[in-house]
């Protein structure tokens, strides 16, 4: 697993990680919301690091991760004033730190089922907006409130917004774990977060989030476009497709970027539990399994054998990149826990062959053809 692991570590190290603060009273559903967006048990009790009287940091150590969450410890009605002062102190302290340590966006969570938005909430939001922080007001657990009650909460928020002359607030209705029916509003939260975050931090957010796989695919296709467009650059060196396994090795960066995008750490942990199966062996299965498929690729009726033009190389990279994307999508979507080595091998081989055969007919004649990828 050495080379791929090293490349993945480089990708993660070079990411600019956003710091998101999540604020809300006890029982607002903050942990459920965090886990709905980022998967796993990121905000599980006892796994965070208290960094002030008001906030807990996830993860609890300083290791490099795509997104860092600062979750408010929660507050009771009788302790609102102390909590407010603790919040202001925390944000002022973070503001004095380097930009990569500051808070980049706030989720302010209000339990819609409690049917209240109070002066206390408005004070905190006003203070944070005055500090120049992007902020999303989240009405959580909206499945527990009637439409008219949600309307009244939003009306109250807008009245405070007018009173304090705040910029228009982003207000989202979300139910991350409804009693009945499917979750809703989580994808919209991901999209709005990306809209409001400084662009520097959006890639890391897309990598970490688990709620919107379409967004991951869109990003993967952007990676593929960049890789394929380089084939048309001046001084392009043709890929020696007479040795397809070696050619796949030259695409390590593209493969690595897509692997990181689809949650490498999560599925590799499952794979590592399967005796004898490693990431290196997975890439070997992919490489050897596609060697004969590449040998059969045609471009304008001619079989690809030796040195290639920019168009043929771009077509190859697109086919390979889209295939990687599909393989990693399946690894992300499948429940691999409990699967044996042979089952996972077969899943990878079957998926790669099927997807590569589907994409091998794509022809990229010019950079403009890349605009049609989806």
C-alpha positions in Angstrom: 0.0 0.0 0.0 3.1 2.2 0.3 2.9 4.5 -2.8 -0.8 5.0 -2.8 -0.8 5.7 1.0 2.0 8.2 0.5 0.1 10.0 -2.3 -3.1 10.0 -0.2 -1.2 11.5 2.7 0.1 14.2 0.4 -3.4 15.0 -0.8 -4.8 15.2 2.7 -1.9 17.3 3.9 -2.3 19.8 1.2 -6.0 20.3 1.9 -7.1 23.6 3.5 -9.4 22.4 6.3 -12.4 24.5 7.3 -13.4 25.0 10.9 -17.1 24.9 11.4 -18.8 25.9 14.7 -22.1 24.3 15.6 -24.1 26.2 18.2 -27.4 25.2 19.8 -29.1 24.4 23.1 -29.1 21.0 24.7 -31.3 18.6 22.7 -31.3 20.7 19.5 -30.0 17.7 17.5 -26.5 19.0 16.8 -24.8 15.6 17.0 -27.4 13.9 14.8 -27.0 16.7 12.2 -23.2 16.5 12.2 -23.3 12.7 11.7 -25.9 13.0 9.0 -23.6 15.3 7.0 -20.2 13.7 7.8 -21.1 10.1 8.5 -19.8 7.9 11.2 -19.8 9.0 14.8 -17.8 12.2 14.6 -19.6 13.8 17.4 -20.0 10.8 19.7 -20.0 11.7 23.4 -16.5 11.4 24.9 -14.6 11.6 21.6 -14.0 15.3 21.4 -11.6 17.7 23.1 -13.1 20.5 25.3 -11.3 23.7 24.1 -13.4 26.1 26.2 -16.3 26.2 28.6 -18.6 26.4 25.6 -17.1 24.3 22.8 -15.7 20.8 22.1 -13.4 20.1 19.2 -13.8 17.1 16.9 -11.5 15.3 16.3 -10.0 15.5 19.8 -6.4 15.7 18.5 -4.5 18.0 16.1 -4.1 15.4 13.3 -4.8 16.6 9.8 -8.5 16.0 8.8 -10.6 17.5 6.0 -13.0 19.3 8.4 -12.8 20.3 12.0 -16.0 20.7 14.0 -16.4 22.9 17.1 -19.6 21.8 18.8 -21.1 23.9 21.5 -21.5 22.1 24.7 -25.2 23.0 24.9 -27.0 25.3 27.3 -30.0 25.3 29.5 -32.5 28.1 29.8 -31.2 29.1 33.2 -27.6 29.5 32.0 -28.1 31.4 28.8 -26.2 34.5 29.8 -23.1 32.6 30.8 -23.2 30.6 27.6 -23.6 33.7 25.5 -20.5 35.3 27.2 -18.5 32.0 26.8 -19.4 31.9 23.1 -18.3 35.5 22.5 -15.0 34.8 24.4 -14.3 31.7 22.4 -14.9 33.5 19.0 -12.8 36.5 20.0 -10.0 34.2 21.0 -10.2 32.2 17.7 -10.2 35.5 15.8 -6.8 36.3 17.2 -5.3 33.1 15.9 -3.9 32.4 12.4 -6.5 32.2 9.6 -6.3 28.4 9.3 -7.2 28.2 13.1 -10.1 30.6 13.0 -13.8 29.7 12.6 -14.8 29.9 9.0 -18.5 29.3 9.2 -21.3 28.8 11.8 -24.3 26.5 11.9 -26.8 27.9 14.4 -29.2 25.1 15.3 -32.7 25.7 16.6 -35.0 22.9 17.7 -38.1 23.5 15.6 -40.1 21.3 17.8 -39.7 23.7 20.7 -41.3 26.4 18.6 -39.1 29.2 19.9 -36.6 31.7 18.6 -35.7 34.1 21.4 -33.9 37.4 22.0 -31.0 35.4 23.3 -30.6 33.6 20.0 -30.8 36.9 18.1 -28.1 38.5 20.3 -25.6 35.7 19.5 -26.4 35.7 15.8 -26.0 39.5 15.6 -22.7 39.3 17.4 -21.3 36.6 15.1 -22.5 38.4 12.0 -20.8 41.6 13.2 -17.6 39.6 13.5 -17.9 38.9 9.8 -18.7 35.2 10.1 -20.8 33.4 7.4 -23.8 31.8 9.3 -26.6 29.4 8.5 -29.7 29.2 10.8 -30.8 25.6 10.9 -34.3 24.7 12.0 -33.7 21.1 13.1 -36.2 18.3 13.8 -38.8 20.1 11.7 -40.8 16.8 11.5 -41.8 17.5 15.1 -43.4 20.9 14.2 -46.4 21.9 12.2 -46.0 24.0 9.1 -47.7 27.0 10.8 -45.3 26.7 13.7 -42.3 26.7 11.4 -43.7 29.7 9.6 -44.0 31.6 12.9 -40.4 30.8 13.9 -39.1 32.0 10.5 -41.2 35.1 10.8 -39.7 35.9 14.2 -36.2 35.4 12.9 -36.8 37.7 10.0 -38.3 40.3 12.4 -35.1 40.2 14.5 -33.1 40.4 11.3 -34.9 43.6 10.3 -34.5 45.0 13.8 -30.8 44.4 13.9 -30.3 45.4 10.2 -28.5 42.1 9.5 -27.8 40.9 6.0 -30.2 38.3 4.8 -29.8 35.1 6.9 -29.7 31.7 5.3 -32.5 29.7 7.0 -32.8 25.9 6.3 -35.4 23.4 7.4 -33.9 20.1 8.2 -34.8 16.7 9.7 -31.7 14.6 9.9 -33.4 11.6 11.6 -37.2 11.9 11.4 -39.5 9.6 13.3 -41.4 8.8 10.1 -40.2 9.1 6.5 -36.8 9.9 5.0 -34.3 12.6 6.2 -34.6 15.9 4.3 -32.7 19.1 4.1 -29.2 17.6 4.7 -28.1 17.9 1.1 -29.3 21.5 1.0 -27.2 22.2 4.1 -24.1 20.8 2.4 -24.7 22.9 -0.7 -25.4 26.1 1.3 -22.2 25.5 3.4 -20.2 25.2 0.2 -21.7 28.4 -1.1 -20.8 30.4 2.0 -17.4 28.9 2.8 -14.4 30.7 1.3 -13.5 28.8 -1.9 -10.2 27.7 -0.4 -12.0 25.3 1.9 -14.7 23.9 -0.3 -12.8 20.9 -1.6 -12.1 19.6 1.9 -15.8 20.0 2.7 -16.8 18.0 -0.3 -14.4 15.2 0.6 -15.6 15.0 4.2 -19.3 15.2 3.6 -21.3 12.0 3.0 -24.7 13.4 2.3 -24.4 14.3 -1.4 -22.7 11.7 -3.6 -23.7 13.6 -6.7 -21.5 16.5 -5.5 -18.6 14.1 -5.1 -19.1 12.8 -8.7 -19.2 16.3 -10.0 -15.9 17.0 -8.3 -14.4 13.8 -9.6 -15.3 14.7 -13.1 -13.6 18.1 -12.6 -10.4 16.2 -11.6 -10.7 14.0 -14.8 -11.2 17.1 -17.0 -8.0 18.6 -15.6 -6.1 15.4 -16.1 -7.4 14.8 -19.6 -7.0 18.4 -20.8 -3.3 18.2 -20.1 -3.0 15.7 -23.0 -3.6 18.6 -25.4 -0.9 20.8 -23.9 2.2 21.6 -25.8 5.0 19.1 -25.3 2.6 16.3 -24.4 4.4 13.0 -24.1 2.3 10.1 -25.4 1.4 7.3 -23.0 3.0 4.0 -23.9 -0.2 1.9 -24.1 1.7 -1.1 -25.3 2.3 -1.6 -21.6 -1.1 -0.8 -20.1 -0.3 -1.8 -16.5 2.6 0.7 -16.5 0.3 3.3 -18.1 -2.2 2.8 -15.2 0.7 3.5 -12.8 1.2 6.9 -14.4 -2.3 7.9 -13.3 -1.6 7.5 -9.6 -2.4 11.1 -8.9 -5.9 11.0 -10.5 -6.7 7.7 -8.8 -5.5 9.1 -5.5 -7.6 12.2 -5.7 -10.7 10.2 -6.5 -10.0 7.7 -3.7 -9.6 10.5 -1.2 -12.8 12.2 -2.5 -14.8 9.0 -1.8 -13.8 8.4 1.8 -10.6 6.4 1.4 -10.1 6.2 5.2 -13.4 4.6 5.8 -13.5 1.8 3.1 -9.8 1.1 3.5 -10.3 0.4 7.2 -12.9 -2.3 6.3 -10.6 -3.7 3.6 -7.7 -3.9 6.0 -9.8 -6.1 8.2 -10.0 -8.7 5.5 -7.0 -10.9 5.7 -4.6 -10.7 2.8 -6.4 -7.9 1.0 -4.5 -4.5 0.7 -4.9 -1.4 -1.4 -1.9 -2.5 -3.4 -3.6 -5.7 -4.3 -6.8 -3.8 -5.2 -4.8 -1.7 -7.7 -3.2 -4.8 -9.0 -6.6 -6.4 -9.6 -7.7 -3.2 -11.4 -4.5 -2.9 -13.5 -4.3 -6.5 -14.6 -8.1 -6.8 -15.1 -8.2 -3.8 -17.4 -5.0 -4.7 -19.4 -6.8 -6.8 -22.0 -9.7 -4.3 -22.1 -7.3 -1.4 -22.9 -5.7 -3.6 -25.6 -9.1 -3.8 -27.2 -9.9 0.0 -27.1 -10.3 1.5 -30.5 -10.2 5.0 -31.8 -11.5 5.7 -35.2 -11.4 2.0 -36.0 -7.8 1.6 -35.0 -6.7 -0.5 -32.0 -4.6 1.4 -29.5 -1.1 -0.2 -29.4 1.8 2.2 -29.1 2.4 5.9 -28.8 -0.8 8.0 -28.9 -2.0 11.4 -29.9 -3.4 13.9 -27.3 -7.0 12.9 -28.3 -6.4 9.2 -27.8 -4.6 9.7 -24.5 -7.4 12.1 -23.3 -10.0 9.4 -24.2 -8.0 6.8 -22.3 -7.7 9.1 -19.2 -11.4 9.9 -19.3 -12.4 6.2 -19.5 -10.0 5.3 -16.7 -11.0 8.3 -14.5 -14.8 7.6 -14.9 -14.2 3.9 -14.1 -12.2 4.8 -11.0 -15.1 7.0 -9.9 -17.6 4.3 -10.4 -15.5 1.8 -8.5 -15.0 4.1 -5.5 -18.7 5.0 -5.6 -19.6 1.4 -5.2 -17.1 0.9 -2.4 -18.7 3.9 -0.6 -22.3 2.8 -1.1 -21.8 -0.9 -0.3 -21.8 -2.3 3.2 -18.5 -4.2 3.1 -18.5 -5.1 6.7 -18.6 -8.8 7.1 -17.6 -9.4 3.5 -14.7 -11.8 2.8 -11.6 -11.1 0.6 -13.0 -13.0 -2.3 -16.3 -11.1 -2.3 -14.6 -7.8 -2.3 -12.2 -8.8 -5.0 -15.1 -10.0 -7.1 -17.0 -6.7 -6.5 -14.0 -4.6 -7.6 -13.2 -6.7 -10.6 -16.8 -7.0 -11.8 -17.5 -3.2 -11.2 -14.2 -2.2 -13.0 -14.8 -4.4 -16.0 -18.4 -3.3 -16.4 -17.7 0.4 -16.0 -14.6 0.4 -18.1 -16.4 -1.3 -21.0 -19.1 1.3 -20.7 -16.7 4.3 -20.8 -14.2 2.9 -23.3 -16.3 4.1 -26.2 -15.9 7.8 -25.2 -14.0 9.7 -27.8 -12.3 13.0 -26.8 -11.2 14.8 -30.0 -10.6 18.2 -28.5 -10.6 20.0 -25.1 -14.1 21.1 -25.9 -15.4 17.5 -25.7 -14.6 17.4 -22.0 -17.4 19.9 -21.4 -19.9 17.1 -22.1 -18.7 14.8 -19.3 -21.1 14.0 -16.6 
